[in-house]
Amino acid sequence: NFQDRTVLNVGRLPATLLDRLRQHFTLVDAQRPEDRAALLARHGAQVQALVTSAASGAEAALLDQLPALQVISSFGVGLDKVPVAAAHARHIPVGYTPDVLNDCVADHAFALLLACARRTAEADRWMRAGHWPQSTGPFPLGRKVSGARLGLLGLGRIGQTIARRASGFDMTVRYHSRRPVAGVPWAHEPQLLALADWADYLVVITSGGPQTRHLVDTPVLQALGPQGFLINVARGSVVDEAALVSALTQGTLGGAGLDVFEREPAGNPALHTLERVVLTPHIASATQETRQAMADRVVENLLGYFGQGRLVTEVARG
Ligand code: NDP
């Protein structure tokens, strides 16, 4: 039991995870930004661990207000909002939850891909609106998924899981990343533009942050083309969303399935009026099983650090 350890939470986390943190530690829950200043003034000097989520992150400046901070534990695998460099500069290890979410994020990429290609969300809207009995022609035709060409932008833990799923659909897979991955059966494409030109479906599953910002821009969308589909389960920042809206509006891109957006939770109202777009609110990892596994890992990382001096899954330093 580590009730003598003070843990500060600044992320939007499941209530069950907060309860588990309270069982082991003294929890200061500052997830509401309006409570933060007062809670920091009162408890900041005692805080030894910081908990957040990949989606909520934390400001690097927060670390300056936590002089006793020893460890960070984040719920999720994305690091674009987590102050990793600032933490490592202070020799503070950062825990995260890789791998336990690979399956569900890969499954969701296929849920979006299939929904776009086979027009399932559109068909559902059409039936609910009562159009079937009145219709004279067939519902608009979709595009075939089985046997098609799948381009992956990113072939890390999740990208490789998506590529394995694709073999069940007899798809041909190629990928683009800065470095080719050793020992995988899929062809590396050094140019993203060439990958988009080749692919029927382009799935974005890189990390976020400044290095991948707007990798998917107008030329890439044009290369994907009017029969092509873009699926993004990585980060909204990887896609130039204004370029995407105009490609969809002008019909130079076939459709898009998006779980992530440049602004969250605001989203992009310009996308809401487009038929060939399937939108989900950043839920690729959001199943009961996977969210439980992620919550378990947030707690295990802290228990590992305070008990054995080692996190279970730590972000590599250096
Ligand atoms: P990994 O770190 O294992 O993989 C990242 C991949 O991105 C690697 O293949 C890497 O290859 C590639 N990459 C990074 N930078 C570039 C670049 N500039 N150009 C081309 N490729 C690049 O991460 P995961 O697979 O575990 O997760 C990927 C991302 O998915 C997370 O960072 C997160 O943002 C997002 N995610 C989204 C979720 C959701 O709910 N929608 C849930 C979980 C994760 P290389 O370094 O060789 O370029």
Boltz pocket constraint, residues with backbone or C-beta under 6 A from the ligand:
constraints:
  - pocket:
      binder: B
      contacts: [[A, 77], [A, 78], [A, 79], [A, 98], [A, 99], [A, 101], [A, 105], [A, 153], [A, 154], [A, 155], [A, 156], [A, 157], [A, 158], [A, 159], [A, 176], [A, 177], [A, 178], [A, 179], [A, 180], [A, 205], [A, 206], [A, 207], [A, 208], [A, 211], [A, 212], [A, 215], [A, 232], [A, 233], [A, 234], [A, 235], [A, 259], [A, 260], [A, 282], [A, 283], [A, 284], [A, 285]]
      max_distance: 6.0
